[in-house]
Amino acid sequence: MSSHNRTDVIVIGSGLGGLSCALHLAKKGLSVTVLEKQPKVGGYAQNFHRSGYDFDVSLHLLPSMNKGAGLHKLLKYLQVLDKLKVEEHTPMFTSVFPDTTYKLPGKKEAAHYLKSVFPDEAAGIDGYIDAINRIVSDNGKLFWDGDIDLKNFYPAQYFKQTYQQLLDRFFTNPKISGLLGQLWQSTGLPNTMCAANWSAEVFGSHLITGNYYVQGGGQAISNAMTQTLFEAGCKVYTSSLVKEIIIENRKATGVILESGEHLFADSVISNAGPDEVYLNLVKDETLCKPYIFKRKLLKPSISLLTLYIGLDTSGKNAGVSDRTTFVNHTYDNTVAFNNAMNENFDITDYIISDYTDENAGTHNKGAGIVQILEPANGAAWTDISRETYEDKKKKVIERILNKVSARFPRLKEHIKVLDLGTPRTMQLATRNPGGAVYGWAQSPDQADNWRFSGKSHIKDLYFTGAWARGGGGGYMGAIVNGRVTSHQVLLGHKKRDDIVHFDVVKPKTMNVIENVTETSSDYSLNLKSEIYTVIAEKDDISPMGELLPQSAIKILSSSADRYVEDKKHDLHKIWPLFNPQKKWNTTYFQMRFLFVPFLQLKPGDKLIVETSFIPKQSGKGEFTQNIYFKKDNKKVANAAGRVLVRV
């Protein structure tokens, strides 16, 4: 790379969040360069080779890969789906508990199965499934187009609650709570500690849509995303370690590589965690103080131990009969979590997965792969000497194998290759503190909007992936977060108003970026701003005499509705397919809202709402609005946001 290279966006790290974000920005016509320090793309979503076996670092099963579901829809939009071979697995997984074994199916069969096992909880099962359907549905609507009623946003009632509190609304039997919390290893916290919406979203997505496996594992997904970036004219460089983010006048303007080369951009996005960025890559220490202050309040997630086993036969012949089996020593996953954190390896819960697939090319014919995974205390592996670490690793491998062999006695005799991935391994590969795998721990006080924003306090520096607000950790969370961060980047980018999309074709042409416009529309038509008068009502005013922020949002939204209604005939000239004689439904979303407190109002006071609108392609546009107190013309609030109009 030349030291004079410039691109619209640089993405540091090729984890799924970084690749997803890069693809979304390429969709809008931005030039993107992805820089990866490892020889392979993918971060946690990659494979590694040992003695003829190709081990998947982390992927087990994915939800929402059925037609029309969220992840399927997103990967299709990114033009990645057609590069993947996806197969469904039923039942979703096998769960072994001390007294019985469950084989829980997904989709419509889930409720019937649960009622057959827990007949006394039938009413609660219906209520629970309805709740997770509504949580997943509302979160999906918010994610895709903001088409939600904020006053009736169902997941909001579970903000600041734990998953156990959600379960307790519907169930009294602790066994069903244990089963429905089976994916706590995938959320990183047990029912009593994990945010309700996050656990419900993770488990609910599996229960509603079923489980799917991508042939070739995480590396197949990362490679497919990278291939689409190449086809879109973007650049992805491996073995390219970023040594420093260039900051000029408190603005990110590029990066310096370990080789000394400079690369410049309008925006820099990090898929690396904030510790790595603020404490290592940003050299001006004064810029890090806000982060250091907040960092003390946040806790990283757990890490994982993964035992990679190459067999001389298939997993089934070695006694691992199901694709994915959860082995639990207790129904109480808080106890299981504490056992893992205290390293009571003889009784820690684990997942054993059969990766044998003769069609995937990951092992020789007649051989097989099995992987054993369990949660881990990161610091217990990263904060010790190298000598202590090597000794500990040998002892832990033996203890885990002895524990697993008690249930799968034929496994040991077929082992040909054996390796243990530890939190130290993960920290070395990603530089995540303690080898954290899910970003910040998903506790109620660190989930949803209580995480760091994707937009940093340094101008044009952004975060994506597990550490940023939006998607959270895991494969689906990281991919989702790429989209969330891309929206923030586009809002501040000079090309944010371009109507640009790419449509990849066969790699031999590599001519993939096209402009898409509506030739019949005249976006230059001048729409005048309007002034509306609103009367403050009693319910709009706080006990302190201030306009409530939620009332300000209601006023802004209703004024936007009124503006669109008043301008129907003018907008019809811009959007000829929209019939002004029919009812138009307006959805105001992605609002950037600033509220001014301390202004005293009383019921009956008049507020002035100044509203202006810039129309875009059919049914889309951007509002800018201000609310003033009519008595003295003081500003109460202002906002800018996007609108969707449907007929």
C-alpha positions as a printed NumPy array, in Angstrom:
array([[  0.   ,   0.   ,   0.   ],
       [  1.248,   3.447,  -0.853],
       [  1.574,   5.985,   1.937],
       [ -0.713,   8.24 ,  -0.12 ],
       [ -3.615,   5.81 ,  -0.203],
       [ -6.962,   7.29 ,   0.778],
       [-10.32 ,   5.614,   1.22 ],
       [-13.713,   6.678,   2.546],
       [-13.632,   4.249,   5.474],
       [-11.015,   2.126,   7.223],
       [-12.213,  -0.868,   9.274],
       [ -9.751,  -2.216,  11.856],
       [-10.33 ,  -5.942,  12.291],
       [-12.141,  -8.465,  10.111],
       [-14.407, -10.   ,  12.727],
       [-18.017, -10.434,  11.682],
       [-18.949,  -6.99 ,  13.008],
       [-16.226,  -5.341,  10.934],
       [-17.046,  -7.296,   7.778],
       [-20.78 ,  -6.657,   8.175],
       [-20.23 ,  -2.931,   8.697],
       [-17.917,  -2.776,   5.689],
       [-20.529,  -4.471,   3.496],
       [-23.289,  -2.101,   4.602],
       [-21.111,   0.907,   3.783],
       [-20.132,  -0.578,   0.429],
       [-23.865,  -0.908,  -0.234],
       [-24.047,   2.88 ,  -0.027],
       [-21.17 ,   3.421,  -2.43 ],
       [-18.381,   4.154,   0.054],
       [-14.891,   2.837,  -0.604],
       [-13.821,   0.612,   2.291],
       [-10.48 ,  -0.871,   3.344],
       [-10.451,  -3.63 ,   5.993],
       [ -7.207,  -4.252,   7.902],
       [ -6.706,  -7.575,   9.699],
       [ -3.631,  -8.376,  11.819],
       [ -4.072, -12.158,  11.501],
       [ -3.21 , -14.156,   8.35 ],
       [ -6.921, -15.031,   8.028],
       [-10.109, -12.998,   8.121],
       [-12.842, -13.735,  10.628],
       [-11.718, -13.003,  14.204],
       [-13.534, -15.614,  16.29 ],
       [-15.322, -16.726,  13.095],
       [-12.449, -18.641,  11.533],
       [-10.957, -22.134,  11.309],
       [ -7.449, -23.416,  12.079],
       [ -5.535, -26.502,  10.914],
       [ -3.922, -29.221,  13.008],
       [ -2.508, -32.413,  11.437],
       [ -5.063, -32.698,   8.647],
       [ -8.057, -31.459,  10.68 ],
       [ -9.723, -28.1  ,  10.047],
       [-11.227, -26.959,  13.35 ],
       [-13.945, -24.331,  13.588],
       [-12.839, -21.886,  16.289],
       [-16.287, -21.068,  17.62 ],
       [-19.388, -21.695,  15.516],
       [-21.911, -24.268,  16.682],
       [-25.441, -23.488,  15.554],
       [-27.155, -20.332,  14.28 ],
       [-30.815, -19.268,  14.533],
       [-32.864, -17.152,  12.121],
       [-31.449, -18.718,   8.968],
       [-34.818, -19.869,   7.639],
       [-36.323, -17.902,   4.764],
       [-37.588, -14.501,   5.856],
       [-36.011, -14.643,   9.335],
       [-33.696, -11.889,  10.533],
       [-30.216, -13.299,   9.87 ],
       [-31.318, -14.916,   6.597],
       [-32.766, -11.581,   5.486],
       [-29.663,  -9.654,   6.532],
       [-27.177, -11.982,   4.82 ],
       [-29.331, -11.949,   1.696],
       [-29.355,  -8.139,   1.73 ],
       [-25.556,  -8.176,   2.025],
       [-25.372, -10.627,  -0.913],
       [-23.59 , -13.234,   1.158],
       [-26.308, -15.853,   1.584],
       [-25.929, -17.422,  -1.864],
       [-22.281, -18.212,  -1.068],
       [-23.22 , -20.352,   1.966],
       [-24.492, -23.91 ,   2.316],
       [-26.948, -23.963,   5.213],
       [-28.614, -27.005,   6.742],
       [-31.255, -27.228,   9.466],
       [-30.831, -29.415,  12.545],
       [-33.749, -30.98 ,  14.408],
       [-34.106, -31.206,  17.329],
       [-32.372, -27.949,  18.131],
       [-30.199, -29.621,  20.738],
       [-30.081, -32.341,  23.369],
       [-30.05 , -31.201,  27.008],
       [-28.833, -33.653,  29.632],
       [-29.773, -32.884,  33.252],
       [-29.179, -35.054,  36.351],
       [-32.631, -36.662,  36.225],
       [-33.545, -36.732,  32.525],
       [-32.656, -35.787,  28.95 ],
       [-34.597, -33.335,  26.775],
       [-34.579, -33.077,  22.982],
       [-36.094, -29.642,  22.419],
       [-37.388, -28.891,  18.91 ],
       [-37.736, -25.413,  17.486],
       [-40.512, -23.606,  15.612],
       [-44.146, -24.624,  16.151],
       [-43.21 , -27.975,  17.684],
       [-41.556, -26.269,  20.671],
       [-44.773, -25.437,  22.541],
       [-46.226, -28.919,  22.066],
       [-43.011, -30.552,  23.292],
       [-42.704, -28.308,  26.346],
       [-46.35 , -28.914,  27.322],
       [-45.877, -32.673,  27.005],
       [-42.93 , -32.518,  29.415],
       [-44.303, -29.839,  31.757],
       [-48.131, -30.166,  31.546],
       [-48.669, -28.098,  34.711],
       [-46.91 , -25.157,  33.059],
       [-49.056, -25.128,  29.874],
       [-50.5  , -21.623,  30.403],
       [-47.093, -20.239,  31.263],
       [-45.574, -21.843,  28.167],
       [-48.104, -20.065,  25.947],
       [-47.412, -16.777,  27.719],
       [-43.651, -17.196,  27.498],
       [-43.661, -18.065,  23.792],
       [-45.943, -15.115,  23.09 ],
       [-43.562, -12.856,  25.04 ],
       [-40.412, -13.944,  23.223],
       [-42.218, -13.717,  19.876],
       [-43.128, -10.117,  20.672],
       [-39.612,  -9.283,  21.894],
       [-37.976, -10.741,  18.781],
       [-40.596,  -9.149,  16.504],
       [-40.371,  -5.646,  17.994],
       [-36.581,  -5.719,  18.084],
       [-36.606,  -6.814,  14.445],
       [-38.916,  -3.977,  13.414],
       [-36.758,  -1.455,  15.251],
       [-33.641,  -2.869,  13.645],
       [-34.874,  -2.933,  10.068],
       [-36.913,   0.212,   9.606],
       [-37.852,   1.793,  12.928],
       [-41.5  ,   0.941,  12.22 ],
       [-42.561,   0.719,  15.849],
       [-44.799,   2.512,  18.283],
       [-42.376,   3.651,  20.97 ],
       [-45.182,   3.933,  23.519],
       [-46.02 ,   0.262,  23.002],
       [-42.535,  -1.137,  22.442],
       [-42.954,  -4.503,  24.155],
       [-39.304,  -5.17 ,  25.131],
       [-39.159,  -1.876,  27.074],
       [-40.935,  -3.418,  30.066],
       [-37.978,  -5.782,  30.538],
       [-35.252,  -3.128,  30.472],
       [-33.228,  -3.422,  33.682],
       [-34.723,  -6.845,  34.461],
       [-32.968, -10.202,  34.472],
       [-33.998, -13.171,  32.384],
       [-34.966, -14.992,  35.591],
       [-37.439, -12.208,  36.391],
       [-38.981, -12.7  ,  32.946],
       [-39.19 , -16.464,  33.458],
       [-40.739, -16.017,  36.909],
       [-43.656, -14.185,  35.295],
       [-44.663, -17.402,  33.569],
       [-43.269, -20.382,  35.476],
       [-43.045, -21.85 ,  38.97 ],
       [-41.113, -25.039,  38.145],
       [-37.332, -24.383,  38.318],
       [-36.705, -27.236,  35.872],
       [-38.381, -25.478,  32.957],
       [-36.472, -22.308,  33.82 ],
       [-33.273, -24.344,  33.661],
       [-34.185, -25.787,  30.268],
       [-35.25 , -22.407,  28.831],
       [-31.997, -20.943,  30.128],
       [-29.962, -23.638,  28.396],
       [-28.184, -21.146,  26.163],
       [-26.692, -19.206,  29.063],
       [-23.232, -20.158,  27.792],
       [-24.115, -18.266,  24.589],
       [-25.187, -15.153,  26.487],
       [-22.313, -15.316,  28.946],
       [-24.364, -15.024,  32.137],
       [-26.89 , -17.199,  34.001],
       [-30.615, -16.44 ,  34.209],
       [-30.266, -14.463,  37.452],
       [-27.566, -12.167,  36.066],
       [-28.295, -11.757,  32.335],
       [-30.424,  -8.986,  30.844],
       [-33.938, -10.22 ,  30.107],
       [-34.167,  -8.823,  26.575],
       [-30.791, -10.199,  25.559],
       [-31.458, -13.736,  26.831],
       [-34.976, -13.704,  25.418],
       [-33.665, -12.51 ,  22.044],
       [-30.95 , -15.192,  21.917],
       [-33.033, -18.129,  23.151],
       [-36.178, -16.844,  21.444],
       [-34.49 , -16.635,  18.053],
       [-33.478, -20.298,  18.328],
       [-36.866, -21.42 ,  19.631],
       [-38.89 , -19.499,  17.024],
       [-36.761, -20.258,  13.953],
       [-34.866, -23.464,  14.8  ],
       [-31.134, -24.22 ,  14.529],
       [-28.95 , -24.153,  11.441],
       [-25.374, -25.055,  10.619],
       [-23.248, -23.42 ,   7.928],
       [-21.084, -25.962,   6.133],
       [-17.451, -25.018,   6.607],
       [-18.198, -23.222,   9.885],
       [-17.388, -19.662,  10.835],
       [-14.607, -19.418,   8.254],
       [-17.135, -20.046,   5.481],
       [-19.19 , -17.043,   6.644],
       [-16.129, -14.789,   6.958],
       [-14.806, -15.865,   3.553],
       [-18.18 , -15.286,   1.905],
       [-18.432, -11.772,   3.347],
       [-14.87 , -11.007,   2.257],
       [-15.543, -12.296,  -1.25 ],
       [-18.554,  -9.999,  -1.567],
       [-16.403,  -7.062,  -0.423],
       [-13.878,  -7.906,  -3.145],
       [-16.675,  -8.084,  -5.69 ],
       [-17.843,  -4.646,  -4.535],
       [-14.427,  -3.162,  -5.225],
       [-13.349,  -2.924,  -1.581],
       [ -9.97 ,  -3.956,  -0.152],
       [ -9.244,  -6.485,   2.6  ],
       [ -5.652,  -6.836,   3.811],
       [ -4.557,  -9.628,   6.158],
       [ -1.308,  -9.634,   8.185],
       [ -1.705,  -5.86 ,   8.454],
       [ -1.375,  -4.81 ,  12.086],
       [ -2.573,  -1.307,  12.941],
       [ -0.076,   0.341,  15.309],
       [ -1.788,   3.709,  15.707],
       [ -4.964,   5.591,  14.842],
       [ -4.079,   9.027,  13.505],
       [ -5.87 ,  11.789,  15.446],
       [ -5.761,  15.349,  14.128],
       [ -7.693,  18.104,  15.917],
       [ -9.623,  15.47 ,  17.892],
       [-10.668,  13.762,  14.652],
       [ -9.691,  10.304,  13.364],
       [ -8.106,  10.715,   9.937],
       [ -6.39 ,   7.388,   9.285],
       [ -4.074,   4.71 ,  10.659],
       [ -0.391,   3.827,  10.82 ],
       [  0.513,   0.191,  10.227],
       [  3.264,  -1.694,  12.001],
       [  5.171,  -1.564,   8.703],
       [  5.193,   2.246,   8.945],
       [  2.733,   2.756,   6.109],
       [ -0.005,   5.372,   6.457],
       [ -3.556,   4.986,   5.227],
       [ -6.007,   7.883,   5.363],
       [ -9.806,   7.942,   5.501],
       [-12.807,  10.099,   6.327],
       [-13.895,   7.619,   9.012],
       [-12.185,   4.877,  11.032],
       [-14.206,   1.958,  12.442],
       [-12.767,  -0.454,  14.966],
       [-13.894,  -4.03 ,  15.325],
       [-11.21 ,  -4.277,  18.021],
       [-12.392,  -3.626,  21.554],
       [-12.288,  -0.176,  23.18 ],
       [ -9.459,  -1.155,  25.55 ],
       [ -7.236,  -1.845,  22.558],
       [ -8.269,   1.367,  20.806],
       [ -8.203,   3.892,  23.642],
       [ -5.305,   2.462,  25.617],
       [ -3.031,   1.3  ,  22.776],
       [ -3.996,   2.745,  19.385],
       [ -4.921,   6.298,  20.379],
       [ -1.628,   7.874,  21.461],
       [ -2.88 ,  11.151,  22.899],
       [ -3.636,  10.183,  26.51 ],
       [ -5.865,  13.208,  27.104],
       [ -8.365,  11.756,  24.633],
       [ -8.718,   8.591,  26.703],
       [ -9.836,  10.107,  30.011],
       [-13.595,   9.884,  29.341],
       [-13.174,   6.22 ,  28.455],
       [-11.003,   5.43 ,  31.459],
       [-13.661,   6.944,  33.738],
       [-16.507,   4.887,  32.283],
       [-14.372,   1.77 ,  31.843],
       [-14.171,   1.409,  35.626],
       [-17.941,   0.957,  35.696],
       [-18.113,  -1.813,  33.079],
       [-17.215,  -5.506,  33.215],
       [-16.141,  -7.612,  30.231],
       [-17.935, -10.858,  29.5  ],
       [-16.709, -14.327,  30.317],
       [-14.311, -16.232,  28.118],
       [-14.465, -19.86 ,  26.933],
       [-12.477, -23.076,  26.998],
       [-12.711, -25.161,  23.831],
       [-11.238, -28.649,  23.496],
       [-10.642, -29.421,  19.798],
       [-10.548, -33.177,  19.133],
       [ -9.624, -34.881,  15.87 ],
       [-10.895, -38.49 ,  15.725],
       [ -9.966, -41.554,  13.689],
       [-13.682, -42.189,  13.189],
       [-16.912, -40.2  ,  13.105],
       [-18.25 , -38.549,  16.204],
       [-21.192, -40.931,  16.195],
       [-18.908, -43.981,  16.151],
       [-17.008, -42.454,  19.075],
       [-20.246, -42.316,  21.057],
       [-21.309, -38.691,  20.425],
       [-24.706, -39.44 ,  18.943],
       [-26.193, -35.932,  18.624],
       [-24.977, -32.879,  16.751],
       [-25.061, -30.66 ,  19.868],
       [-25.485, -31.88 ,  23.451],
       [-25.569, -29.702,  26.574],
       [-24.469, -31.618,  29.667],
       [-25.685, -30.001,  32.903],
       [-24.863, -30.959,  36.475],
       [-27.72 , -28.84 ,  37.852],
       [-30.901, -27.055,  36.726],
       [-29.663, -23.92 ,  38.481],
       [-27.355, -22.233,  35.989],
       [-26.286, -19.661,  38.581],
       [-24.642, -22.566,  40.41 ],
       [-23.21 , -23.761,  37.081],
       [-21.844, -20.271,  36.371],
       [-20.159, -20.109,  39.776],
       [-18.652, -23.572,  39.254],
       [-17.143, -22.338,  35.981],
       [-15.809, -19.104,  37.458],
       [-14.334, -21.006,  40.417],
       [-12.852, -23.624,  38.045],
       [-14.496, -26.666,  39.604],
       [-13.755, -28.536,  36.374],
       [-14.985, -31.915,  37.611],
       [-18.561, -30.596,  37.774],
       [-18.628, -27.725,  35.262],
       [-21.323, -27.86 ,  32.579],
       [-20.217, -28.218,  28.969],
       [-21.374, -28.478,  25.356],
       [-20.161, -31.349,  23.179],
       [-20.634, -30.984,  19.411],
       [-20.056, -33.406,  16.569],
       [-18.481, -31.568,  13.637],
       [-18.013, -34.679,  11.52 ],
       [-18.877, -33.77 ,   7.918],
       [-17.25 , -35.693,   5.082],
       [-18.623, -33.213,   2.529],
       [-17.105, -30.122,   4.151],
       [-13.441, -31.008,   3.581],
       [-12.526, -30.385,   7.213],
       [-11.054, -33.858,   7.79 ],
       [-10.146, -37.04 ,   5.945],
       [-12.805, -39.512,   4.917],
       [-13.586, -41.911,   7.756],
       [-12.315, -39.451,  10.38 ],
       [-14.269, -36.951,  12.472],
       [-14.16 , -33.872,  14.675],
       [-15.673, -33.299,  18.122],
       [-15.441, -30.097,  20.125],
       [-16.105, -29.553,  23.833],
       [-16.857, -26.046,  25.068],
       [-17.466, -24.568,  28.49 ],
       [-17.48 , -21.056,  30.03 ],
       [-14.245, -19.859,  31.601],
       [-12.887, -17.263,  33.974],
       [-10.67 , -15.202,  31.697],
       [ -8.394, -13.648,  34.321],
       [ -7.59 , -17.065,  35.782],
       [ -5.825, -17.874,  32.489],
       [ -4.484, -14.527,  31.317],
       [ -3.063, -13.207,  34.59 ],
       [ -0.586, -16.031,  35.234],
       [  2.994, -16.756,  34.136],
       [  3.76 , -18.717,  30.983],
       [  5.132, -21.66 ,  32.977],
       [  2.089, -21.805,  35.247],
       [ -0.159, -21.536,  32.204],
       [  1.401, -24.495,  30.362],
       [  1.175, -26.702,  33.453],
       [ -2.402, -25.649,  34.116],
       [ -3.419, -26.321,  30.507],
       [ -2.217, -29.951,  30.686],
       [ -4.018, -30.59 ,  33.957],
       [ -7.274, -29.018,  32.776],
       [ -7.283, -31.049,  29.544],
       [ -7.013, -34.207,  31.636],
       [ -9.769, -33.153,  34.046],
       [-12.169, -32.188,  31.253],
       [-11.524, -35.42 ,  29.347],
       [-12.08 , -37.513,  32.476],
       [-15.359, -35.723,  33.146],
       [-16.565, -36.1  ,  29.551],
       [-15.439, -39.738,  29.347],
       [-17.741, -40.652,  32.227],
       [-20.66 , -39.965,  29.866],
       [-18.975, -40.659,  26.514],
       [-16.636, -43.575,  27.358],
       [-15.633, -44.432,  23.757],
       [-14.386, -40.936,  22.935],
       [-10.858, -41.188,  24.398],
       [ -9.824, -44.279,  22.43 ],
       [-10.457, -42.533,  19.074],
       [ -8.534, -39.288,  19.73 ],
       [ -5.765, -38.532,  17.212],
       [ -5.385, -34.754,  17.623],
       [ -6.066, -32.737,  20.767],
       [ -5.736, -29.021,  21.468],
       [ -7.234, -26.67 ,  24.06 ],
       [ -8.202, -23.1  ,  23.249],
       [ -8.126, -20.968,  26.401],
       [ -8.898, -17.367,  27.342],
       [ -5.183, -16.702,  26.903],
       [ -5.434, -17.977,  23.321],
       [ -8.37 , -15.69 ,  22.652],
       [ -6.729, -12.665,  24.243],
       [ -3.64 , -13.216,  22.093],
       [ -5.747, -13.49 ,  18.919],
       [ -8.117, -10.575,  19.567],
       [ -6.523,  -8.511,  22.366],
       [ -9.856,  -8.611,  24.167],
       [ -9.245,  -8.263,  27.923],
       [ -9.332, -11.666,  29.6  ],
       [-10.172, -13.26 ,  26.24 ],
       [-13.744, -11.908,  26.521],
       [-15.95 , -13.423,  23.815],
       [-19.183, -11.403,  24.115],
       [-17.847,  -7.87 ,  24.59 ],
       [-19.21 ,  -6.283,  27.739],
       [-21.077,  -8.655,  30.032],
       [-24.785,  -8.575,  29.155],
       [-26.065,  -7.692,  32.623],
       [-29.15 ,  -5.426,  32.889],
       [-27.003,  -2.378,  33.649],
       [-24.715,  -3.03 ,  30.654],
       [-27.174,  -4.223,  27.993],
       [-29.258,  -2.461,  25.363],
       [-28.658,   1.32 ,  25.379],
       [-26.489,   1.172,  28.51 ],
       [-23.488,  -0.006,  26.481],
       [-21.006,   2.266,  24.714],
       [-22.382,   3.83 ,  21.574],
       [-20.873,   2.82 ,  18.251],
       [-19.876,   6.464,  17.898],
       [-16.872,   7.371,  20.027],
       [-16.113,  10.722,  21.665],
       [-13.452,  11.23 ,  18.978],
       [-14.947,  12.573,  15.763],
       [-15.177,  10.032,  12.924],
       [-13.998,   7.135,  15.108],
       [-16.562,   4.353,  15.529],
       [-16.885,   0.914,  17.098],
       [-18.636,  -2.17 ,  15.81 ],
       [-18.92 ,  -5.803,  16.853],
       [-19.536,  -7.231,  20.296],
       [-18.328,  -4.188,  22.245],
       [-20.65 ,  -1.611,  20.692],
       [-24.276,  -0.821,  21.384],
       [-26.763,  -2.569,  19.131],
       [-26.236,  -6.251,  18.529],
       [-24.209,  -7.548,  21.446],
       [-21.924, -10.577,  21.246],
       [-22.079, -13.834,  19.362],
       [-22.283, -14.37 ,  15.611],
       [-25.742, -12.905,  15.104],
       [-25.117, -10.024,  17.5  ],
       [-21.871,  -9.003,  15.804],
       [-23.379,  -9.162,  12.299],
       [-26.375,  -7.129,  13.45 ],
       [-24.099,  -4.555,  15.064],
       [-22.308,  -3.996,  11.78 ],
       [-25.542,  -2.623,  10.372],
       [-26.186,  -0.445,  13.437],
       [-22.72 ,   1.13 ,  13.282],
       [-22.918,   1.672,   9.531],
       [-26.016,   3.837,  10.038],
       [-24.119,   6.035,  12.497],
       [-21.234,   6.38 ,  10.053],
       [-23.544,   7.314,   7.189],
       [-25.263,  10.011,   9.252],
       [-21.966,  11.835,   9.582],
       [-20.52 ,  11.063,   6.165],
       [-20.424,  13.389,   3.221],
       [-22.09 ,  10.713,   1.069],
       [-24.978,  10.128,   3.422],
       [-27.488,  11.654,   0.972],
       [-26.429,   9.525,  -2.001],
       [-28.915,   6.902,  -3.16 ],
       [-26.304,   4.272,  -3.941],
       [-26.404,   0.511,  -3.833],
       [-24.197,  -2.237,  -5.178],
       [-25.342,  -5.361,  -6.903],
       [-22.527,  -7.862,  -7.219],
       [-22.118,  -9.896, -10.363],
       [-19.704, -12.653, -11.292],
       [-16.198, -11.966,  -9.946],
       [-14.696, -11.87 , -13.439],
       [-16.268,  -8.461, -14.145],
       [-15.691,  -6.863, -10.702],
       [-17.882,  -3.941, -11.89 ],
       [-20.362,  -3.817,  -9.088],
       [-21.206,  -0.321,  -7.862],
       [-24.208,   1.27 ,  -9.518],
       [-26.222,   4.439,  -8.916],
       [-29.925,   3.816,  -8.449],
       [-32.261,   6.801,  -8.849],
       [-35.897,   7.468,  -9.661],
       [-35.73 ,   9.264, -12.968],
       [-39.335,  10.458, -12.771],
       [-38.829,  12.219,  -9.43 ],
       [-37.776,  15.828,  -8.863],
       [-36.068,  16.069,  -5.489],
       [-35.233,  19.728,  -6.087],
       [-38.861,  20.74 ,  -5.51 ],
       [-38.808,  23.248,  -2.66 ],
       [-40.978,  22.305,   0.303],
       [-41.466,  25.134,   2.766],
       [-41.038,  24.605,   6.471],
       [-44.185,  24.884,   8.571],
       [-45.016,  26.251,  12.013],
       [-47.502,  24.369,  14.2  ],
       [-48.949,  25.426,  17.54 ],
       [-49.417,  22.819,  20.261],
       [-51.102,  23.226,  23.649],
       [-49.228,  21.678,  26.58 ],
       [-51.489,  19.344,  28.546],
       [-51.263,  18.324,  32.185],
       [-49.86 ,  14.883,  31.362],
       [-47.091,  16.497,  29.307],
       [-45.617,  18.325,  32.292],
       [-43.44 ,  16.825,  35.017],
       [-43.934,  17.513,  38.756],
       [-41.034,  19.976,  38.369],
       [-43.006,  21.945,  35.788],
       [-40.889,  20.843,  32.814],
       [-42.061,  19.389,  29.525],
       [-41.483,  15.639,  29.729],
       [-38.976,  14.351,  27.158],
       [-41.406,  11.636,  26.027],
       [-44.043,  14.312,  25.49 ],
       [-41.59 ,  16.326,  23.418],
       [-41.011,  13.256,  21.249],
       [-44.773,  12.738,  20.946],
       [-45.225,  16.356,  19.869],
       [-42.429,  16.131,  17.318],
       [-43.783,  12.885,  15.902],
       [-47.358,  14.166,  15.613],
       [-46.084,  17.348,  13.945],
       [-44.2  ,  15.219,  11.43 ],
       [-47.425,  13.303,  10.721],
       [-49.309,  16.55 ,  10.251],
       [-46.632,  17.968,   7.954],
       [-46.784,  14.939,   5.652],
       [-50.594,  15.153,   5.589],
       [-50.497,  18.878,   4.754],
       [-47.927,  18.36 ,   1.992],
       [-49.532,  15.317,   0.368],
       [-50.155,  16.975,  -2.988],
       [-46.681,  18.507,  -3.147],
       [-45.085,  15.215,  -2.154],
       [-47.137,  13.419,  -4.819],
       [-45.201,  15.406,  -7.422],
       [-41.989,  13.999,  -5.962],
       [-43.39 ,  10.523,  -5.285],
       [-45.734,   9.907,  -8.245],
       [-46.558,   6.358,  -7.126],
       [-48.112,   7.663,  -3.896],
       [-51.829,   8.379,  -4.259],
       [-52.742,  11.526,  -2.26 ],
       [-56.369,  10.377,  -2.058],
       [-55.432,   7.432,   0.149],
       [-54.338,   7.393,   3.775],
       [-50.577,   7.792,   4.253],
       [-48.971,   6.132,   7.269],
       [-45.95 ,   7.956,   8.655],
       [-43.233,   6.367,  10.776],
       [-40.662,   8.69 ,  12.354],
       [-37.464,   6.877,  13.43 ],
       [-33.713,   7.143,  14.07 ],
       [-34.416,  10.408,  15.834],
       [-31.474,  12.441,  17.119],
       [-33.107,  14.247,  20.018],
       [-31.854,  17.049,  22.298],
       [-34.011,  18.11 ,  25.236],
       [-33.535,  21.37 ,  27.178],
       [-34.625,  20.992,  30.845],
       [-35.511,  23.601,  33.474],
       [-38.015,  25.625,  31.389],
       [-41.197,  25.976,  33.44 ],
       [-44.566,  25.315,  31.792],
       [-48.116,  24.974,  32.975],
       [-51.119,  23.287,  31.345],
       [-52.505,  25.425,  28.529],
       [-49.19 ,  27.031,  27.571],
       [-48.558,  27.211,  23.842],
       [-45.603,  25.539,  22.17 ],
       [-44.418,  26.309,  18.65 ],
       [-43.124,  23.431,  16.513],
       [-40.988,  24.477,  13.552],
       [-40.873,  21.62 ,  11.034],
       [-38.861,  21.266,   7.823],
       [-38.532,  18.249,   5.563],
       [-36.134,  17.07 ,   2.864],
       [-37.716,  14.336,   0.704],
       [-35.665,  11.432,  -0.624],
       [-36.593,   8.455,  -2.78 ],
       [-40.188,   7.257,  -2.62 ],
       [-41.599,   7.352,   0.877],
       [-38.388,   8.436,   2.571],
       [-37.008,  11.697,   3.861],
       [-35.45 ,  13.589,   6.74 ],
       [-37.105,  15.944,   9.234],
       [-35.511,  18.754,  11.212],
       [-37.668,  20.17 ,  13.992],
       [-37.52 ,  22.629,  16.872],
       [-39.937,  23.181,  19.753],
       [-40.14 ,  26.718,  21.2  ],
       [-41.977,  28.104,  24.224],
       [-44.251,  30.679,  22.578],
       [-44.269,  33.039,  25.586],
       [-40.552,  33.916,  25.374],
       [-39.404,  32.029,  22.245],
       [-36.972,  29.847,  24.225],
       [-36.047,  26.536,  22.66 ],
       [-37.415,  23.48 ,  24.515],
       [-36.121,  20.693,  22.255],
       [-34.833,  19.976,  18.801],
       [-34.55 ,  16.815,  16.772],
       [-33.663,  15.403,  13.409],
       [-34.791,  12.055,  12.122],
       [-35.783,   9.921,   9.195],
       [-39.277,   9.116,   8.027],
       [-40.928,   6.242,   6.207],
       [-44.234,   6.871,   4.487],
       [-46.461,   4.019,   3.34 ],
       [-49.758,   4.055,   1.501]])
